[in-house]
């Protein structure tokens, strides 16, 4: 094999490793409809099977529909998923949003060193306990490597970050708390057309 062929083979193999087609599986593709368009997220059951399974159950129950982006910090992340207190059509509680979860049990941490928190990474929100994630999640607006190994990664935005960037930002002085927040209009799994 000549040098050019070897170099081309190595380059092709590197691209195949670095650029996986994550959203190719409709069963593990989450679509969030926001006011400014759809966000397609490749879920990562290879990294966090228990967390992804719970998110998919909640999506299929309609639990994320109309749930507020209650905490949005410009240059960091947009947090949503409080299905207990964040449903803006049924039971929204501005004082409690961000403290609730779902009726399902909390999930033990599934931290990984196989992926990191970059722009568009979707991670599970939790309390001080690493094993307290339930339904809340966040989408990184910028790289956040300080979260690596501290939070569970459940997915990666494949398209629609421009809609995520337009989510109403919160008050920096109030840790990103949002007054009159934007919401997830509808959440669905691509396989469930």
N, C-alpha and C positions, 0 to 999 in steps of 0.2 A: 504494500500500500504506500503510495507516495505521501509526502508531507501535506499537500493541499487536501487530499482526501481525508487524511487523519484529522487535520484541523477542522474541516467541515463536519465530520462525524462527531467530534468532541463538542463543537458549538451547538449542533442540533440536539445532542443529548442534554447539554446544559439548559437549553431553552425548554425542553420537555420537562425537566425537573423543576425549573423556576416558575413556569407558567401553566400550572394545572388548570384544566377546564372544570372548575368546581361546580358551576351551576348547570352542568349538562344533565344532572339527575333531577327530574321534576319533583321527585319525592322529597328531595332535600334542598328545594329552592323556595325561599320565602319571598313573597311579594307584598310590600307595604304600599298602599295607596295613600299618598299625602296630598295636601292641598295643591302642591306644585308639581305633582306627577308621581309615577311609580318608582319604587326603589326595589331592585332585585338583589337578594342576598343569598349567597351560596352558604347553606348551613354546613357545619363541619362535624358530622357524627364520628368521624375518624379521630377527632380531638376530644369531643365531649358528648359521648353517646347519651348519657342520662339527661343532660341539659337540653340537647336537641330534641329528644323524645318528648320532654315536658313542654317545650315551646310549641312543637307540632300539635300536641293534644290541645293546648290552649287556643291555638289558631283555629283548629277545627271546631272548637266549641264556640267560636266567635268572641272569645274573651278579650282580645286585643282591639276589637273594633271600637272606635271612638275614645280610645284611651289617650290621655294627654302626654305630651312631652313636657313633663313638669319641672325638669332641671336641665337647663341648656347653658353651657359655659362656652362662650366664644373662644375659639382656638383650642378647645379641648374635646368636649363631647356633648351629645344630646341623649338624655335619659328618658325612658318611657317604660310602660309595662306594668304599672301598678293597677292591676285589674280589680282590686278591692276598692280603692278610693279614687282612681283616676278616670273612670268612665264618665265622659262629659255629657252623656245622655241619660245616665242612670246612676245616681249616687256619688257624683263628683264632690269631693271634700277638699277644698283648697288648703285647709289646715293640716289634713292628714296625708294628702297625696305624697307618695315617696316612702311611706312607712308600711304600706300594705303589700300583700302578695296575692296568692290564689288559695283555694281550698286544698290544693295539692301539697304534699310534704316538701319541705326544703330539700335541696339536693347537695350531697357532698361535693366538695371542690374537685374539679377535673383540670387542674393546671397543667400546662404543657411547656416544653422548650422547643417544640417543633414549629411554632409560629409565634409571632410577636404582635404587639399592638401598634398598628400603623393606621394611617388615614383610611377610614372605611371599615376597620375591624369592628365586629360586633361582640361585645362582652357582656357577661352577666353581672348585674349590680348585686351587691350584698351588704350586710352589716359588718361589724368588726369581725364576726366569726366567718372564717373561710367556707364553712359548710352551711351558710344561711341563704344562698341564692334560691329564688323561687320562680318569679315571673318577670321581674324587672330586668331590663337590659339597656345597653347604651351603644351608640354608634360613635366611634372616634372621628372628630372633625380634623384631627392632625395626629401625627405620630405621638405615641405616649409610652415610650419604652419603660418608664418607671412602673407601669402596670404589669409588665412581664413577670410571670411566675406568681402573681398576687391575685389575679382574677381569671376566670374561665373564659376562654375564647369559644364562641359558638358559631361564628360565621364571618363572612367578608362581603361587603357591598361590591357587586359586579357591575351594576349600572344604577344611575339615579342619584349620585352624590350631589348633583346640582340641586335636587329637591331637598336633600338633607341640609345642605348649606343654607337654604332659605328658611329653615325652621326658626321660629321666633326665639331670640336669645333671652336669657334671664338676667337678673340683676347680679352683677359681680359681687356686690356687697352682701348679698343674701345667698351666697354659694350657688348662684345660677337659678334660683327659684324664679319661675315664670308666672307673671300675672296674665290672665286670659290667654292660656297657652294654645299652641297648635296641637293637632291630634293625629293619630293614625285613623284615617277615614275607614279603611278596610284592610285586614290582613288575610292572606290566603297562601296555601301551599300550591305551587304550580301544577302538581299532579291532580288537583281537585277541581279542574275546570268546570 
